[in-house]
């Protein structure tokens, strides 16, 4: 990418935050393209991964909270995942007003394929780095990750 000589920071070294955001956008665009053959958007993929990480099937409100979205948006995501056969809704046995979101066999298989896709994407993204550089980057990102 060529620099814009009219920018005030032209010729300066890019800021850390800007480099990080560029890398994040690149990862997001790459994953969108890799999820499309699975019939998923990035948001649907994230929801499916989140459901898969829960120890027990999450309630709809819990899923929305974990995703950091409003319950109505979670409903839209769950509708799409259910239509694709990746999840099913079940009544919560401990609260008849609540619904739990359960992975189907197809959903579990899709999660495996997503995981394999993410590994390949990461290998390609980090290919220019040496093993030591990768480990340093992993440690640095882990240090700023609140989870």
PyMOL commands that set and color helices and strands:
alter all, ss='L'
color gray80, all
select helices_A, chain A and resi 16-36+42-53+60-67+71-83+105-125+131-144
alter helices_A, ss='H'
color red, helices_A
select strands_A, chain A and resi 87-92+95-103
alter strands_A, ss='S'
color yellow, strands_A
deselect
rebuild
show_as cartoon
